[in-house]
Amino acid sequence: MHIHLLEKIWLIFGVAMLAIFLTIIGISAFASGNQPPSDATLIDPTKVDQTKPFDKPGLKKIDDNRYEAVIVSQAFQFTPKDMVIPKGATVDFLVTSKDVVHGFEIVKTNVNMMVVPGHINSIEYTFKEAGEYLVVCNEYCGNAHHMMATKIKVVE
């Protein structure tokens, strides 16, 4: 089989560009320490109510303009129900499930997690605008899945 000279040049160029691209990605991933987020922190889903900090779910102030929201998702509800957060506050969300896989999505933000029983999911978000934010379960969890929602109110 005969390959034309221009085809050989383009094949060599394409393979070289692929090698350069993969080298750059590999160096940036390993040398810079970039890693995908991990939910490696595990708890016993049958003992969520006895495991800190999920034994006292809710919102607590941990620093100046920084809060921690500990949330338990279970059978068509989020605990605590509604939360009030000041505008501009950064919130560290810690979420786990007691029973089945749930979702945790704050509508119109980039907060979106799959909440697996026994895993502690975490994400940080800064609320820059005042208003009401709807929190929904976006993973089908049973017959009353469509009723699983709560609100976060961000005030001035």
N, C-alpha and C positions, 0 to 999 in steps of 0.2 A: 504494500500500500504506500502510495506516494503522498506526502504532506507538503503542500506549497510553502515556500519560505515565509511569506507573510503570516500564514496560519501558525507556523512554528514560533514566530516572533510574538504574536498575540498570546499564544499558549504560555510561553515563558514569562511574558509580562504579567498575565493573569495569575499564574502560580506564584510569582515573586510578590505581587501585591497582596495576595492572600497570606503568604508567609509573614510579610511585614505587619499586616493587620493583626494576625493572631499573636505575633510577638509583642506588639504594643499592648494589646488587651491583656495578655498574660502578665507582662511586667506591671501594668497598672493594677491588676487584681491582686497579685501576690506580693509585690514589693511595697505597694502602698497600703496593704492590709485591708483592702476592700473585700467585704464578705456579704453574702445575702443575709437579711435579717433572720434570726433564729428564735424559735419558741422552745428552747431547750430546757427552760425551767418547768419542771413537772410537779404536780401535786396529785394526791389521791382524790378523784372526783366525788367519792362517797363521803369524804371528810372536809368538804369545802367550808362548811359552816364552823369547823373547829380550827381551820388553818389561817394563820395570819397572812396578809391583812384582810382576807375575805371573810373573817368572822365578824368584822364591822364594816360592811360596805358603805360607801358614801364619799363625799368630797371633803378633803381637808387641806388647809393651807400649810405648805411645807417651807415656804420662803416668801420673800417680798415679791408679789405678783406671780407666784408659782404655786400650783395646786396639784394634788394627786387625787384622781377619781378611781376608786376601787369599785368595780361593777361585777355582779354575778348575773349570768344569764341562765334562765331555767324555764321550763314549761310555760312558754308564751308570756314571759315577763322579764324585765330588767330590774335589778335591785341595785341602787335605789331608783325610785320612780323619776322624779323631776329634779334637776339641779340648776342652781343659779350661780353664774360665774361672772366676775367683772370683765369688762371690755379690756383687751390687751393682755389678759392673763394667759400664761402658758400652762397647759394641763397635761400631766402624764396619766394616760389611761392605762389601768391594769384590769384586764378582763379575763374571766374564765367561765366555764360552763359546768353545771352540775349533772346534766343528763345526756343531751345529744348535741350534735354539731349545730351551732347557731352562727348567725352573722352579726357583725356590729358595724353599721355604717352610719356616719353622720352626714345627712344629705347636704349636698352643695359644698362639701369639703373633700379633702383627699384622705379622710380617715375611713378605712374600710378593712376589716379583719374577718377571717374565718375563725370562730371560737370553738376549739376542739376540747372536749372534756379531758381534764387532767393537764392541760397546757395553760400556762400563764402568758397571755398575749399582751404586748405593750406597744404603745405609740404615743408620740408627743404632738400636741397641736396648740397653736397660738390663735386665740379668737380675736381677730382684729376689727370685727364689725359687731355692733349690738344687734340683737334680735333673737328670735326663737329658732333653734336648730332641731330638726326632727332626727331622732335616732331610731333606726329600723333594723330588724333582723332580715338580712337578705339571703339567708340559706333556709330552704324549706325544712321546718322542724316539727311539723304535725298539722292537725286539722285547724287549729286556731293560730297558725303562723301569721296570717294577715293582721292579727290583733296585737302582735308583739311590737310595741313601739314605746318610746318615751321622749321627753323633750329636754333640751338644754337651753336655758334662758340666759343670754348674755346681756348684762345691764351696764349702763354708763358708770 
